[in-house]
Amino acid sequence: MEQHEILNRHPLLDEKGHLIETGYTKSLILDYDRKAIKANGLRIKEWDYYLIANRDFAVALTIADNSYMGLDSISLLDFDKKWEHTSSPMSVLTLGKIGLPSSSKEGSIRHGNKNYEISFENKGAKRILNFHMDDFLDGKPIRGEIELDCPETDSMVIVTPFKDKPKAFYYNQKINCMPAGGMVSFDGRDYIFDKKDSSAVLDWGRGVWTYSNTWYWGSLSSKVKGVPFGFNIGYGFGDTSAASENMLFYDHKAHKLSQVTFNIPMKDGREDYLSPWTFTSDDGRFEMDFKPILDRASLTDVGIICSDQHQVFGLFTGTAVLDDGTKLKIKDLLGFAEKVRNKW
């Protein structure tokens, strides 16, 4: 698969609200401006999502402004106990008022109400994530503060159009392998993240989507023999003929992959998410077995809004081949893979 790499900085959209250039890049070089969007304002979707994880537990934090609704979310996951809980307060007709930054490189965001607050503070070389919620589960509060190191690093950035919808687009960045340190407190336990063995990924998304979509996404941020290693894999919605979003990261340098396929096992005509998966690639550079530990499943179906999510955490084992042919052996590294169907 031949892929187009965007090399020069320019606005994301032209004066008609159409994408100027599609493909991938390794940093956020195209300028996003919400005011340049010419599509229906209710279709604009903006979010920042952080996942902080180690081998034993994880926390995920989201601030999203989907125009007709806002969504803030806190998830706590315990892989040893195979337990997770997510609480996601919603707000109505936010229409950009949450004020998510137009770039991942700078700008901070804080959102909540009298019962909870989530804040992402961008200090350049570091990011500070703070959150609390008075009633996270069964009347018990949760709170935490996590500091992320932000080394100079390549990232996965993709600019995706939608066929037959010239004013729809997906502008997305994934920043992997940010060392994470801090603490989350819930139900009498302190979950300690140490930068030696805990990493974060940022999923930064801005766009105008079509109504119904299904996507696949997988991510890992870890180390191989002490060297930072991670990947972003996925496909599903939009026209990805210009580029895939598949990329390896090794020592903070990106290595572009072609097509990767998620082989989710089936049972009785349905996906069997907790049985072992495999991942294959058309260029042979990404071949993985995946042993699931925990399925963070969520189903919302309220008329015109429907979301069926399966974010499966587990252990990856296999091989990943860098651009120069170096073959990395991966053994039992924690990451996740998901399938999500959305109508929203």
C-alpha positions in Angstrom: 0.0 0.0 0.0 1.5 3.3 -1.1 0.8 6.0 1.5 0.9 9.8 1.3 3.0 11.6 3.9 2.0 15.2 4.5 5.3 17.2 4.9 4.4 20.9 4.8 2.4 23.0 7.3 -0.8 24.6 6.2 -4.4 25.0 7.3 -6.4 21.8 7.6 -9.4 23.1 5.7 -9.9 25.4 2.7 -12.3 28.3 2.5 -15.1 25.9 1.5 -14.5 23.7 4.6 -12.9 20.8 2.5 -9.7 19.1 3.5 -6.7 20.6 1.6 -4.6 17.4 1.9 -5.2 13.9 3.2 -2.8 11.3 4.4 -0.5 10.9 7.5 2.2 12.8 9.2 4.4 12.3 12.3 3.4 15.6 14.1 0.5 17.9 14.3 1.6 20.2 11.4 -1.9 21.1 10.0 -3.7 23.9 11.7 -7.2 23.1 13.0 -9.7 25.9 13.3 -13.2 25.1 14.4 -14.5 28.3 12.8 -13.3 27.0 9.4 -15.7 24.1 9.5 -18.6 24.5 7.0 -20.6 21.5 8.0 -23.6 21.4 10.4 -22.3 22.6 13.8 -24.1 19.8 15.6 -21.8 17.2 13.7 -18.5 18.6 15.1 -16.7 16.3 17.5 -13.7 17.2 19.6 -12.1 15.2 22.4 -8.9 14.6 24.4 -8.6 11.1 25.8 -5.7 9.8 28.0 -5.0 6.2 29.0 -2.4 5.7 31.8 -1.5 2.1 32.4 1.0 -0.4 33.8 0.8 -4.2 34.0 -1.5 -4.1 37.0 -4.0 -1.3 36.6 -5.0 1.7 34.5 -7.0 4.9 34.5 -8.7 6.6 31.5 -9.8 10.2 31.3 -11.9 11.9 28.6 -13.1 15.4 28.0 -15.3 15.5 24.8 -17.4 18.2 23.2 -19.6 16.5 20.5 -21.6 19.7 20.0 -25.1 18.4 20.7 -23.6 16.7 23.9 -20.6 16.8 26.1 -19.1 13.8 27.7 -16.6 13.6 30.5 -15.4 10.2 31.6 -13.3 8.5 34.2 -12.4 4.8 34.1 -10.5 2.7 36.6 -9.3 -0.7 35.6 -7.7 -3.4 37.8 -6.2 -6.2 35.6 -5.4 -8.5 38.5 -9.0 -8.5 39.7 -10.3 -8.3 36.2 -12.5 -5.4 37.3 -13.3 -2.0 35.8 -15.8 0.8 36.3 -16.5 3.9 34.2 -18.5 6.9 35.1 -19.4 9.4 32.2 -21.4 12.5 33.1 -23.1 14.1 30.0 -24.1 17.6 29.3 -26.4 18.9 26.5 -25.7 21.3 23.6 -22.2 22.1 24.5 -21.6 23.4 20.9 -17.9 24.1 21.4 -18.4 25.9 24.7 -16.2 23.4 26.6 -13.3 25.1 24.8 -11.0 22.2 23.9 -7.7 23.5 22.5 -7.1 23.7 18.8 -3.8 22.0 19.1 -2.3 19.2 21.3 1.0 21.1 21.5 -0.4 23.8 23.8 -3.5 24.8 25.7 -5.1 23.4 28.8 -8.7 22.3 29.5 -10.8 22.0 32.6 -14.4 20.8 32.8 -16.9 19.6 35.4 -19.6 20.7 37.8 -20.1 20.7 41.6 -19.8 16.9 41.7 -16.7 16.3 39.6 -13.9 18.0 37.7 -11.3 16.8 35.2 -8.4 19.0 34.1 -5.6 18.5 31.6 -2.8 21.1 32.1 -0.2 21.3 29.3 3.2 22.6 30.4 5.1 21.7 27.3 7.6 19.2 28.6 5.0 17.9 31.1 1.3 17.4 31.3 -0.6 17.4 34.6 -3.9 15.4 34.8 -6.1 16.1 37.8 -9.5 14.7 38.5 -12.0 14.0 41.2 -15.6 12.7 41.3 -17.7 12.6 44.5 -19.8 9.6 43.5 -17.7 7.4 41.2 -19.3 4.1 42.4 -21.8 3.3 45.2 -21.3 6.8 46.7 -17.5 6.4 46.9 -15.3 9.2 45.6 -12.3 8.9 43.3 -9.5 11.4 42.9 -6.1 11.4 41.3 -3.2 13.4 40.0 -0.8 12.1 37.3 2.2 13.8 35.7 3.2 12.8 32.2 6.7 13.5 30.7 6.5 14.7 27.1 9.8 13.9 25.4 10.5 14.9 21.8 8.7 12.2 19.9 7.1 11.2 16.7 3.4 10.6 16.8 0.6 9.1 14.6 -1.4 11.9 12.9 -3.9 11.0 10.2 -6.2 13.2 8.0 -9.1 11.2 6.8 -11.9 12.2 4.5 -15.3 10.6 4.2 -16.6 9.5 0.7 -19.6 11.4 -0.5 -19.4 13.8 2.4 -16.9 16.5 1.4 -17.3 18.6 4.5 -16.8 15.6 6.9 -13.3 14.7 8.1 -11.3 13.1 10.9 -8.1 14.8 12.2 -6.5 12.6 14.8 -3.3 12.3 16.7 -2.0 9.5 18.9 1.0 10.3 21.2 2.3 7.1 22.7 4.9 6.2 25.3 4.7 9.2 27.7 6.2 8.1 31.1 3.5 8.5 33.8 3.8 9.0 37.5 1.2 9.7 40.2 -1.6 8.3 42.3 -5.3 7.5 42.0 -7.3 6.9 45.2 -10.5 4.9 45.3 -12.3 2.8 48.0 -9.4 2.9 50.5 -6.7 1.9 47.9 -4.0 4.1 46.4 -3.0 3.1 42.8 0.6 4.2 42.4 1.9 4.9 38.9 5.7 4.9 38.6 7.4 6.4 35.5 9.7 3.4 35.4 6.9 1.1 34.4 3.8 3.2 33.6 3.1 4.9 30.3 0.3 7.0 28.8 -1.2 7.5 25.4 -3.1 10.7 24.2 -5.9 10.3 21.7 -6.5 13.8 20.4 -9.4 14.0 17.9 -11.1 16.8 16.0 -13.6 16.3 13.2 -17.0 16.1 11.5 -18.2 12.5 11.3 -20.9 10.8 9.4 -23.7 9.4 11.5 -23.0 5.7 11.6 -19.4 4.2 11.9 -17.6 1.1 13.1 -13.9 1.3 13.9 -11.1 -0.9 15.2 -8.2 0.6 17.3 -5.3 -1.0 19.1 -2.6 0.7 21.2 0.4 -0.2 23.3 2.9 2.0 25.2 5.7 0.0 26.9 9.4 -0.8 26.7 11.4 -3.5 24.9 14.7 -4.2 26.7 14.5 -0.8 28.4 13.8 1.2 25.1 10.4 2.9 24.8 8.2 0.9 22.3 4.6 1.3 21.3 2.2 1.1 18.4 -1.0 2.4 17.0 -3.1 0.2 14.8 -6.6 0.6 13.4 -9.1 1.0 10.6 -12.8 1.3 10.0 -14.4 4.6 9.2 -13.5 7.1 6.6 -11.6 6.8 3.3 -8.1 5.6 4.3 -6.9 5.1 0.7 -4.3 7.9 1.2 -2.8 6.3 4.3 -3.4 3.9 7.2 -3.1 4.8 10.8 -0.7 1.9 11.6 2.6 2.9 13.1 5.3 1.6 15.3 7.2 3.7 17.8 10.7 2.7 18.9 12.8 5.1 21.0 10.3 7.8 20.1 10.8 7.4 16.3 7.9 6.4 14.1 8.0 3.5 11.7 5.1 3.4 9.2 3.2 0.2 8.7 0.8 -0.7 5.8 -2.4 -2.6 6.6 -3.1 -4.5 9.8 -6.1 -6.8 10.3 -7.8 -7.6 13.6 -8.7 -11.3 13.7 -11.4 -11.4 16.5 -12.5 -14.9 17.3 -16.2 -15.8 16.7 -18.5 -18.0 18.7 -22.1 -18.7 17.8 -22.1 -16.0 15.2 -20.8 -13.2 17.5 -17.4 -11.8 18.4 -15.9 -13.7 21.3 -13.8 -10.9 22.8 -12.2 -12.8 25.7 -10.8 -15.6 23.6 -7.3 -15.2 22.1 -7.1 -12.9 19.1 -4.4 -12.6 16.3 -3.2 -9.6 14.3 -1.8 -9.9 10.8 -0.3 -7.5 8.3 -0.1 -7.4 4.6 3.6 -6.6 4.7 4.5 -9.1 7.4 5.8 -6.4 9.7 3.2 -6.7 12.5 2.3 -10.3 13.6 0.8 -10.6 17.0 -1.0 -12.9 19.4 -3.3 -11.2 21.9 -4.4 -12.8 25.1 -7.3 -10.8 26.6 -7.6 -10.0 30.3 -10.5 -7.6 30.6 -13.3 -6.4 28.3 -14.3 -2.8 29.1 -17.7 -3.2 27.5 -20.3 -0.5 27.2 -23.6 -0.4 25.5 -25.7 2.8 25.1 -28.9 2.7 23.0 -31.2 5.7 23.4 -33.0 6.2 20.1 -30.8 8.1 17.6 -27.7 7.6 19.8 -26.2 4.2 19.9 -22.7 3.1 21.1 -21.6 -0.5 21.4 -18.0 -0.5 22.7 -15.6 -3.4 23.5 -12.2 -2.1 24.6 -10.3 -5.3 25.4 -7.1 -5.1 27.5 -4.6 -7.9 27.3 -1.1 -9.1 26.5 0.6 -8.9 23.1 3.2 -11.4 22.0 4.8 -11.5 18.5 7.1 -9.6 16.2 7.3 -6.0 15.0 9.7 -5.0 12.2 11.1 -1.5 12.0 11.7 0.5 8.8 15.4 -0.7 8.6 14.4 -4.4 8.9 15.2 -4.7 12.6 12.9 -7.4 14.1 11.6 -6.7 17.6 10.4 -9.7 19.7 7.4 -8.7 21.8 6.5 -10.9 24.8 3.5 -10.3 27.1 3.3 -6.5 26.8 0.1 -5.0 28.0 -2.0 -3.0 25.6 -5.6 -2.9 24.2 -7.6 -3.5 21.1 -11.2 -2.4 20.5 -14.1 -2.6 18.2 -16.7 0.2 18.5 -20.0 0.7 16.7 -21.4 4.2 16.9 -24.5 6.0 15.7 -24.2 9.5 17.0 
